[in-house]
């Protein structure tokens, strides 16, 4: 880009070819030609002239295009343009004669003068009708919201970010930027720090150095808590983390400033991001003040369980009966258990008894992932949604629709896969649950904790404030399932891999000539499909990392072919027919982090992907492709909350540092029928000996002190 010549071009907007939140292709007419313009996404006005800065590029397929860096709206500025504009349909009642009269009085700056000082139209001698028409027409030129959004987009923020910033600061955006542009990052979720930093570098504002330090402190805290899962950090840990970036002079002063602005909270020697602190406090307060507004008589529960046993031809064990009873008697209860312990069966039973005996009360089952929610819906025949879907994320305002002021209308909530739920999401759910009278959380304490900060399931159990039912009987194990046996061995810390020979297979690359694709081919020859098979590995890089395995498996199972469109995006080449992984929650399209789909179409002309997520069809603009990746191989974290018929767990000495007991347990418990371990068994055993340290939170203390 250094040798590209920046040009200034005046052009009139004609029409849009393609548009998304952050990228746009459109046509502009200049004095010499009609050009294709790419870059900033914005709501341009048809027939309006703009000053475009940027450079010409030659696209290999679409030819010559003008890539813009900034845009400025232009007002008509010569006699012909001003007279033509004022006599247009935008100003009814003002013909060419009156328009010429206005121009003759004010000259080339007519529109700028009247826009800034509309009272000066009294100088011209227009009729009242003409003055009203001129005033209303000029008002359309003075759209402060449009001007503000244009200002943000022209300075590097994508359309979505610009709307988020405007939603927060309204018409004060420019004033905020002139005082402290870093407030855009400090106070708004999902605004990119680097974008704000680049923007701040273009303008002068007071005390810029310490304001930058404050924002960078928040960025560092966000990074630290996300990577560690901790809710807070000590001063020493924070200073050490900052030292990775060269340290920070005057850290105490910067901390004090951030506290005064309400961005962070310091309790004793603990430093919290304000939102994390608020979320934890809200969770503790909600749980500490639950009221048991209604319960079912224990004798009726006993009768209901007997009725279900007769209806389904099953016999509940004592733990399952306790789980059902605790839910129906208590305002808050917990159920834990590993794979095969009947958690889904219990959900179905709890929901049915609740609905039978409390028919005028509403119950819903929620889960953090789309796959988990769909599985509950299919098996239990009960209303089930993701938490994001239940709370309804509003993309424009960047908040949930349901909250403290607008609560959800349910009386009872069952939350499945609770080990994956982080503090922020749980607090959002509880804020919307003012009318909820019963909550039951269900999870596996041996699985990995949430990706974002918090250790909710462990903290709530350790508080000993609420009844906990541990489901111990394993019904799949009774059917001879070796995967369940291995999971239990891991929990008991007594693993002997040599005793598994049917559902679990071990392939050590040091001893044997085989390839991963050969092993997969064998399963596919036995009737399994790629949908049934999932490859899991802890790392992205290296020969056995996610990135390389995806390329190998794509080439084997979805090779290039005639009529099969492709597109390179970053490290991946996407191809029609690919197995696709969703990387971020996208509630408006009902797809979520960890969902898997099939890439049906790559449309190069209109610049979109069409992906089928098990019957949910989603369009992705080319600038949205950072939200997806190939899904032939994925991380264990991304697979959490899902199950597959066959799981291949790939381990080697390069990802040894990533292995832990919880990660391996989570990986193997994703498999229902068959587990294939590819790697040195000794490395697996070494990984099982590594116990993740307890995340640093204060929820347990807040629950115990109540």
C-alpha positions in Angstrom: 0.0 0.0 0.0 3.0 2.3 0.5 3.5 2.7 -3.3 -0.2 3.2 -4.0 -1.2 6.8 -4.9 -4.0 8.2 -2.9 -6.4 10.1 -5.1 -9.4 12.4 -4.5 -12.4 11.9 -6.7 -15.8 13.6 -6.8 -18.6 11.3 -7.7 -22.3 11.0 -7.6 -23.7 7.8 -6.0 -25.8 5.7 -8.4 -26.6 2.4 -6.8 -25.4 -0.4 -4.5 -24.1 -3.7 -5.9 -23.4 -5.4 -2.5 -23.6 -4.3 1.1 -22.9 -5.8 4.5 -22.1 -4.3 8.0 -18.5 -3.4 7.1 -18.1 -3.7 3.3 -19.8 -2.3 0.3 -19.5 -2.4 -3.5 -21.3 0.4 -5.3 -21.3 2.5 -8.5 -20.4 6.2 -8.7 -20.5 8.6 -11.6 -17.6 11.0 -12.0 -17.2 13.8 -14.5 -15.3 11.3 -16.8 -16.8 7.9 -16.2 -18.8 5.5 -14.1 -16.6 3.7 -11.6 -17.0 0.7 -9.2 -16.2 1.8 -5.6 -15.4 -0.7 -2.8 -14.7 -0.2 0.9 -16.7 1.5 3.7 -20.3 0.4 4.1 -22.7 3.3 4.4 -26.2 4.5 3.6 -25.4 6.7 0.6 -28.1 8.9 -0.9 -29.0 8.3 -4.5 -28.0 11.4 -6.6 -25.8 12.8 -3.8 -22.2 13.8 -4.6 -19.3 12.7 -2.4 -15.6 13.4 -2.2 -13.9 10.0 -2.2 -10.3 9.4 -1.2 -8.5 6.2 -2.0 -6.7 4.4 -4.8 -7.4 2.3 -7.9 -6.8 -1.4 -7.9 -7.1 -4.0 -10.6 -9.3 -6.9 -9.4 -8.4 -10.2 -11.3 -12.1 -10.9 -11.9 -14.0 -7.7 -11.5 -11.5 -5.3 -13.2 -10.7 -1.8 -12.2 -12.1 -0.6 -8.8 -11.6 2.4 -6.6 -10.9 1.3 -3.0 -11.9 4.2 -0.7 -10.3 5.2 2.7 -12.5 8.2 3.5 -15.7 9.8 2.3 -17.1 13.3 2.6 -20.5 14.4 1.5 -20.5 17.4 -0.9 -23.0 20.1 -1.3 -23.7 21.6 -4.7 -21.2 24.5 -5.1 -21.6 26.2 -8.4 -24.4 28.2 -10.1 -25.6 25.4 -12.3 -25.7 22.7 -9.5 -27.2 25.0 -6.9 -30.0 26.3 -9.2 -30.7 22.8 -10.4 -30.8 21.4 -6.9 -33.0 24.1 -5.4 -35.5 23.8 -8.3 -35.7 20.0 -7.9 -38.6 18.0 -6.3 -36.8 18.3 -3.0 -38.1 21.9 -2.8 -41.7 22.0 -4.1 -42.9 25.5 -5.0 -39.4 26.8 -5.8 -38.9 27.0 -9.5 -35.9 27.9 -11.5 -36.6 31.6 -11.2 -36.8 31.5 -7.4 -33.7 29.2 -7.3 -31.8 31.7 -9.4 -32.8 34.5 -7.2 -31.5 32.6 -4.1 -28.2 31.8 -5.8 -27.8 35.4 -7.0 -28.1 36.6 -3.4 -25.7 34.1 -1.7 -23.5 32.8 -4.5 -21.6 29.4 -4.6 -21.9 29.0 -0.8 -25.7 29.2 -0.9 -26.4 25.8 0.6 -23.7 26.0 3.3 -25.0 29.5 4.4 -28.6 28.5 4.6 -27.8 25.2 6.3 -25.8 27.0 9.0 -28.0 30.1 9.3 -31.5 29.2 8.0 -32.9 32.5 9.3 -31.1 34.4 6.5 -33.7 33.1 4.0 -35.7 36.2 5.1 -33.2 38.3 3.2 -34.4 37.0 -0.2 -38.1 38.1 -0.3 -39.6 34.6 -0.7 -43.3 33.8 -0.1 -44.2 32.0 3.2 -44.9 28.8 1.2 -41.5 29.0 -0.5 -39.7 29.7 2.9 -41.4 26.6 4.4 -40.4 24.5 1.4 -36.8 25.7 1.5 -36.7 25.1 5.3 -38.0 21.6 5.0 -35.7 20.7 2.1 -32.7 22.1 3.8 -33.6 20.0 6.9 -32.8 16.9 4.9 -29.3 18.1 4.4 -28.9 18.6 8.1 -29.4 15.0 9.3 -27.2 14.8 12.5 -27.6 11.1 12.9 -26.6 10.4 9.4 -23.7 12.8 9.6 -22.5 11.2 12.8 -22.6 7.7 11.4 -20.8 9.0 8.3 -18.1 10.5 10.5 -17.5 7.2 12.3 -17.5 5.0 9.2 -15.2 7.4 7.4 -12.7 7.0 10.3 -12.4 3.2 10.1 -15.3 1.8 12.1 -17.5 -0.7 10.3 -21.2 0.0 9.9 -22.1 -2.3 12.8 -19.6 -0.6 15.1 -20.7 2.9 14.1 -24.3 2.1 15.0 -23.2 0.6 18.4 -21.2 3.8 19.1 -24.1 6.0 18.0 -26.5 4.0 20.2 -24.3 4.7 23.2 -23.4 8.3 22.7 -26.1 9.6 20.2 -25.3 13.0 18.8 -22.4 13.5 21.2 -20.1 11.1 19.3 -17.9 13.8 17.8 -17.6 15.6 21.1 -16.7 12.4 22.9 -14.1 11.7 20.3 -12.6 15.1 20.6 -12.3 14.7 24.4 -11.4 10.9 24.6 -11.9 8.6 21.6 -10.9 5.6 23.8 -14.3 5.8 25.5 -15.6 4.0 22.4 -13.6 1.0 23.5 -13.9 1.5 27.2 -17.7 1.6 27.3 -19.0 -0.4 24.4 -18.8 -4.2 24.0 -17.2 -5.7 20.9 -15.5 -2.5 19.6 -12.0 -3.4 18.4 -9.2 -1.8 20.4 -6.9 -1.5 17.4 -9.5 0.4 15.4 -10.0 2.9 18.2 -6.2 3.2 18.6 -5.8 4.0 14.9 -8.6 6.5 15.0 -7.1 8.2 18.1 -3.8 8.5 16.3 -5.4 10.7 13.7 -6.8 13.4 16.1 -5.6 15.6 18.8 -7.3 15.4 22.2 -6.3 16.5 25.7 -4.3 14.2 28.0 -4.0 11.6 25.3 -1.2 9.6 26.9 -3.0 8.7 30.1 -6.3 8.1 28.3 -4.5 5.7 26.0 -2.9 4.0 29.1 -6.3 3.6 30.7 -7.8 2.0 27.6 -4.8 -0.3 27.2 -5.1 -1.3 30.9 -8.7 -2.4 30.2 -7.6 -4.2 27.0 -5.0 -6.1 29.0 -7.5 -7.0 31.8 -9.9 -8.3 29.2 -7.2 -10.4 27.6 -6.0 -11.7 31.0 -9.4 -12.7 32.3 -10.4 -14.3 29.0 -7.3 -16.4 28.8 -7.2 -17.4 32.4 -11.0 -17.6 33.2 -10.3 -15.7 36.4 -12.8 -13.0 37.5 -10.1 -10.9 39.1 -6.4 -10.3 39.0 -3.9 -9.2 41.7 -1.8 -6.1 41.2 1.3 -8.2 40.8 -0.3 -10.4 38.2 -1.5 -7.3 36.3 1.9 -5.7 36.4 3.6 -8.9 35.2 1.1 -9.2 32.3 1.7 -5.6 31.3 5.4 -6.2 31.3 4.9 -8.5 28.3 4.1 -5.3 26.4 6.9 -3.3 27.9 5.3 -2.4 31.2 3.3 0.7 32.1 4.7 3.8 33.9 2.4 5.3 36.5 0.2 2.1 36.8 -1.3 3.3 40.2 -2.4 6.6 38.6 -4.0 4.8 35.7 -5.8 2.3 38.0 -7.1 5.2 40.0 -8.4 6.9 36.9 -10.1 3.7 35.7 -11.7 3.3 39.1 -13.0 6.9 39.1 -14.6 6.3 35.7 -16.3 3.1 36.9 -14.4 0.8 34.4 -12.8 -1.3 37.1 -13.5 -2.2 40.7 -10.9 -2.9 43.4 -11.8 -5.0 46.5 -9.0 -5.5 48.9 -6.1 -6.7 46.7 -8.4 -7.9 43.9 -8.8 -6.0 40.6 -12.0 -6.6 38.6 -13.4 -5.4 35.3 -16.5 -3.5 36.4 -18.9 -5.7 34.3 -17.4 -8.9 35.7 -17.7 -7.6 39.2 -21.3 -6.5 38.6 -22.2 -9.8 37.1 -20.8 -11.8 40.0 -22.6 -9.5 42.5 -25.9 -9.9 40.7 -25.6 -13.7 40.6 -24.8 -13.9 44.3 -27.6 -11.5 45.2 -30.2 -13.4 43.1 -29.3 -16.8 44.5 -29.1 -15.5 48.0 -32.7 -14.0 47.9 -34.6 -16.8 46.1 -38.1 -17.4 47.4 -39.9 -20.7 47.2 -43.2 -19.5 46.0 -44.7 -22.8 45.1 -43.9 -26.5 45.4 -45.6 -29.8 44.6 -46.6 -32.1 47.5 -44.0 -34.8 48.0 -46.7 -37.5 48.1 -47.9 -36.3 44.7 -44.3 -36.4 43.4 -44.0 -40.0 44.5 -47.2 -40.9 42.7 -46.1 -39.1 39.6 -42.8 -40.9 39.4 -44.6 -44.2 39.7 -47.0 -43.2 36.9 -44.0 -42.3 34.6 -42.3 -45.6 35.4 -45.4 -47.5 34.4 -45.9 -45.3 31.3 -42.3 -45.7 30.0 -41.6 -49.2 31.3 -38.6 -48.1 33.3 -37.4 -48.0 36.9 -35.8 -44.8 38.2 -32.9 -45.3 40.6 -32.7 -43.4 44.0 -30.6 -40.6 42.6 -32.9 -40.0 39.7 -35.9 -39.9 42.0 -34.0 -37.4 44.3 -33.2 -35.2 41.3 -36.9 -35.0 40.2 -38.0 -34.4 43.8 -35.4 -31.7 44.5 -36.4 -29.8 41.4 -40.1 -29.9 42.3 -39.7 -29.0 46.0 -36.9 -26.5 46.0 -36.5 -23.1 44.3 -33.0 -23.9 43.1 -31.4 -27.3 42.6 -28.4 -28.9 40.9 -28.0 -32.2 39.0 -24.5 -33.5 38.1 -23.4 -36.6 36.2 -21.2 -37.8 33.4 -22.2 -39.2 30.0 -24.7 -42.0 30.1 -26.1 -41.2 33.6 -29.5 -40.3 32.4 -29.5 -36.5 32.6 -31.7 -36.2 29.5 -34.1 -38.7 30.8 -34.4 -36.8 34.0 -35.1 -33.5 32.1 -37.9 -35.2 30.3 -39.4 -36.6 33.5 -39.1 -33.3 35.4 -40.7 -31.4 32.6 -43.6 -33.8 32.3 -44.4 -33.9 36.0 -44.2 -30.1 36.2 -46.5 -29.6 33.3 -49.0 -32.3 34.6 -49.3 -30.9 38.1 -48.8 -27.2 37.3 -50.5 -26.8 33.9 -50.9 -23.1 34.2 -47.2 -22.5 34.7 -44.6 -22.3 32.0 -41.4 -24.2 31.9 -38.5 -24.0 29.4 -35.2 -25.9 29.0 -32.2 -23.8 27.8 -28.7 -24.6 26.9 -25.6 -22.6 25.8 -25.3 -24.3 22.4 -27.7 -24.9 19.5 -26.9 -28.6 19.3 -27.7 -29.2 23.0 -30.9 -27.2 22.8 -32.0 -29.2 19.6 -31.2 -32.5 21.2 -33.4 -31.7 24.3 -36.2 -30.6 22.1 -36.1 -33.8 20.0 -35.8 -36.2 22.9 -37.9 -34.6 25.6 -40.7 -33.0 23.6 -40.4 -29.8 25.6 -39.8 -26.2 24.6 -36.0 -25.8 24.4 -33.9 -22.9 23.2 -30.4 -21.5 23.5 -30.0 -18.9 26.2 -29.3 -16.3 23.6 -32.5 -17.2 21.7 -34.5 -17.0 24.9 -33.2 -13.6 25.8 -33.3 -12.4 22.2 -30.1 -10.5 21.3 -30.8 -7.2 19.6 -28.0 -6.7 17.1 -28.7 -2.9 16.7 -28.7 -1.9 20.3 -26.1 -4.6 21.3 -28.2 -5.8 24.3 -30.7 -8.5 25.2 -34.3 -7.7 24.6 -35.3 -9.4 27.8 -33.8 -8.0 31.0 -34.7 -6.6 34.4 -37.3 -4.1 32.9 -38.6 -6.7 30.4 -38.5 -10.1 32.1 -39.2 -13.5 30.5 -42.6 -15.0 31.2 -41.6 -18.4 32.5 -42.1 -19.9 35.9 -39.4 -22.5 35.8 -36.1 -22.9 33.9 -33.9 -26.0 33.5 -30.4 -25.1 32.2 -28.5 -28.0 30.6 -24.8 -28.2 29.9 -24.3 -25.7 32.7 -20.5 -26.2 32.9 -20.2 -24.2 29.7 -22.2 -21.2 31.0 -20.1 -18.2 32.0 -20.8 -15.4 34.5 -21.8 -12.9 32.0 -24.4 -15.1 30.3 -25.8 -16.4 33.6 -26.1 -12.9 35.0 -28.0 -11.8 31.8 -30.4 -14.8 32.2 -31.0 -14.1 35.9 -31.6 -10.4 35.2 -34.5 -11.4 33.0 -35.8 -14.0 35.5 -37.6 -11.8 38.0 -40.8 -13.9 37.6 -39.0 -17.3 37.5 -39.8 -19.4 40.6 -37.7 -22.5 40.0 -34.3 -23.0 38.4 -32.5 -26.3 38.0 -28.9 -26.4 36.6 -27.5 -29.6 35.1 -23.9 -30.2 34.3 -20.8 -32.4 34.5 -18.3 -31.1 37.0 -15.5 -33.1 35.3 -15.8 -31.2 32.0 -14.0 -28.1 31.0 -15.3 -24.9 32.5 -16.7 -22.0 30.4 -14.5 -20.4 27.8 -15.2 -16.9 29.3 -14.5 -16.0 32.9 -16.2 -17.8 35.8 -16.4 -21.2 37.5 -20.1 -21.2 38.2 -21.0 -24.9 38.5 -18.1 -25.6 41.0 -18.7 -22.4 43.0 -22.5 -23.1 43.4 -21.9 -26.7 44.4 -19.1 -25.8 46.9 -21.3 -23.2 48.6 -23.5 -26.1 49.9 -26.5 -23.7 49.7 -28.6 -25.8 47.4 -29.5 -29.5 47.0 -27.2 -31.4 44.7 -28.0 -34.7 43.1 -25.1 -36.7 41.7 -26.2 -39.2 39.1 -23.9 -42.2 39.5 -25.5 -45.1 37.7 -24.3 -45.4 34.1 -26.8 -46.9 31.8 -24.6 -46.9 28.7 -21.9 -48.7 30.7 -24.4 -51.4 31.6 -24.7 -51.9 27.8 -20.9 -52.6 27.7 -19.9 -49.1 26.5 -16.1 -48.8 27.0 -16.2 -45.1 26.5 -18.2 -44.7 29.7 -15.8 -47.0 31.5 -12.9 -44.9 30.5 -14.7 -41.7 31.6 -15.3 -43.2 35.0 -11.7 -44.4 35.2 -10.5 -40.9 34.6 -12.7 -39.6 37.4 -11.4 -42.2 39.7 -7.8 -41.5 38.5 -7.3 -45.2 37.6 -6.8 -45.5 33.9 -5.5 -48.7 32.2 -5.8 -48.2 28.5 -4.7 -51.8 27.8 -8.1 -53.2 28.8 -10.1 -51.4 26.1 -10.4 -53.2 22.7 -13.9 -52.7 21.2 -15.4 -49.2 21.5 -12.0 -47.7 22.1 -9.1 -48.1 19.7 -5.5 -46.8 20.1 -3.2 -46.1 17.2 0.3 -45.1 18.0 2.0 -43.5 15.0 5.4 -44.8 16.3 4.3 -48.4 15.8 2.4 -49.0 12.6 2.1 -47.7 9.1 -1.3 -46.0 8.8 -2.9 -42.6 8.1 -5.7 -40.8 9.8 -7.7 -40.8 6.5 -7.3 -44.6 6.3 -8.9 -45.0 9.7 -11.7 -42.6 8.8 -12.2 -44.5 5.5 -12.7 -47.7 7.4 -15.6 -46.2 9.5 -17.2 -44.7 6.4 -17.0 -48.1 4.6 -19.0 -49.4 7.6 -21.9 -46.9 6.9 -20.8 -43.9 8.9 -20.7 -40.4 7.3 -18.6 -37.3 7.9 -21.5 -36.0 10.0 -21.0 -38.9 12.4 -17.3 -38.5 12.7 -15.4 -35.7 14.4 -11.6 -35.2 14.8 -10.5 -33.4 17.9 -7.1 -32.0 18.8 -6.0 -29.4 21.3 -3.8 -27.2 19.1 -4.2 -25.3 15.8 -0.6 -25.3 14.6 1.8 -28.1 13.6 1.5 -31.3 11.6 -1.2 -32.7 13.8 -2.8 -29.4 14.5 -6.4 -28.3 13.6 -5.3 -26.1 10.6 -3.2 -28.8 8.9 -5.6 -31.6 9.6 -8.5 -29.5 8.1 -6.5 -29.1 4.9 -5.7 -32.8 4.6 -9.2 -33.9 5.4 -10.8 -31.4 3.0 -8.6 -32.6 0.2 -9.5 -36.2 0.9 -13.3 -35.8 1.5 -14.2 -32.7 -0.5 -11.6 -32.3 -3.3 -11.8 -29.7 -6.0 -14.0 -30.5 -8.9 -15.7 -29.1 -12.0 -18.4 -26.5 -11.1 -17.4 -26.5 -7.4 -16.7 -22.9 -6.4 -13.9 -22.0 -4.0 -12.7 -18.9 -2.1 -9.5 -18.3 -0.2 -10.0 -16.6 3.2 -7.0 -16.3 5.4 -5.4 -19.7 6.1 -8.3 -21.6 4.6 -9.6 -22.3 1.1 -13.3 -22.8 1.4 -15.1 -25.0 -1.1 -18.7 -25.8 -1.8 -19.5 -29.0 0.1 -17.2 -28.3 3.0 -18.0 -29.1 6.6 -18.2 -25.7 8.3 -17.8 -24.7 12.0 -19.5 -21.6 13.4 -17.0 -19.7 15.6 -19.3 -17.0 17.2 -22.8 -16.8 18.5 -25.1 -15.4 15.8 -28.5 -15.3 17.6 -30.3 -13.3 14.9 -29.7 -16.3 12.5 -30.2 -19.0 15.2 -26.7 -20.3 14.8 -24.2 -20.5 17.7 -20.5 -21.1 18.6 -19.7 -24.7 17.9 -22.6 -25.4 15.4 -21.6 -27.4 12.3 -23.1 -26.9 8.8 -22.4 -27.6 5.1 -21.3 -24.9 2.7 -23.9 -25.1 -0.1 -23.0 -22.2 -2.2 -20.2 -19.7 -2.9 -21.6 -16.8 -4.9 -18.6 -14.7 -6.2 -20.7 -12.1 -8.0 -23.0 -11.2 -5.1 -20.2 -12.0 -2.5 -21.9 -14.4 -0.1 -21.7 -18.0 1.3 -24.9 -20.0 1.9 -24.5 -22.5 4.7 -27.0 -25.2 5.9 -26.9 -25.7 9.7 -29.2 -28.8 9.9 -32.1 -27.0 8.2 -31.2 -23.5 9.2 -29.9 -21.7 6.1 -27.6 -18.7 6.7 -26.1 -16.2 4.3 -22.6 -14.8 5.1 -21.2 -11.8 3.3 -17.6 -12.1 2.3 -16.6 -9.8 5.2 -18.3 -12.1 7.7 -16.2 -15.1 6.9 -14.0 -14.6 10.0 -16.9 -16.1 11.9 -16.5 -19.5 10.3 -13.8 -22.1 9.7 -13.5 -25.7 8.4 -14.9 -28.3 10.7 -13.3 -31.6 9.7 -11.0 -31.1 12.8 -11.8 -28.8 15.7 -10.7 -28.0 19.3 -12.2 -29.8 22.3 -13.6 -26.5 23.5 -15.6 -26.0 20.3 -16.9 -29.6 20.5 -18.2 -29.2 24.1 -21.9 -29.5 24.3 -22.1 -31.7 21.3 -21.9 -35.5 20.8 -20.7 -37.5 17.8 -21.0 -41.2 16.9 -17.3 -41.5 16.5 -14.5 -39.2 17.9 -10.9 -39.3 16.8 -8.7 -37.7 19.5 -5.3 -36.7 18.1 -2.5 -36.1 20.6 1.3 -35.7 20.2 4.2 -34.3 22.1 3.7 -30.8 20.6 0.3 -30.4 22.2 1.2 -32.0 25.5 1.2 -28.7 27.3 -2.4 -28.2 26.3 -3.6 -31.5 27.7 -5.3 -31.8 31.1 -7.6 -34.2 32.8 -10.7 -32.1 32.1 -9.8 -31.5 28.5 -9.2 -35.2 27.8 -12.4 -36.2 29.8 -14.4 -33.6 27.8 -13.0 -34.9 24.5 -13.6 -38.6 25.1 -17.1 -38.0 26.5 -18.1 -36.4 23.1 -18.1 -39.9 21.6 -21.2 -42.1 21.8 -20.3 -45.3 20.0 -16.5 -45.3 19.2 -13.4 -43.4 20.4 -10.2 -43.6 18.4 -7.1 -42.3 20.1 -4.3 -41.4 17.7 -1.0 -40.8 19.5 1.4 -42.1 22.1 -0.7 -43.5 25.0 2.0 -42.3 27.5 1.3 -38.7 26.4 -2.4 -39.3 27.2 -1.5 -40.5 30.6 0.8 -37.5 31.2 -2.0 -35.2 30.2 -4.4 -36.9 32.6 -2.0 -36.2 35.5 -2.3 -32.4 34.8 -5.0 -30.9 36.9 -6.2 -27.4 36.0 -6.0 -24.9 38.8 -9.2 -23.6 40.3 -10.2 -20.3 38.6 -10.1 -17.3 40.8 -13.6 -16.1 41.6 -15.4 -14.6 44.6 -18.8 -16.0 44.0 -18.3 -18.8 46.5 -17.4 -16.3 49.2 -20.4 -14.1 48.4 -22.7 -17.2 48.6 -21.2 -18.4 51.9 -21.3 -15.0 53.5 -25.0 -14.5 52.8 
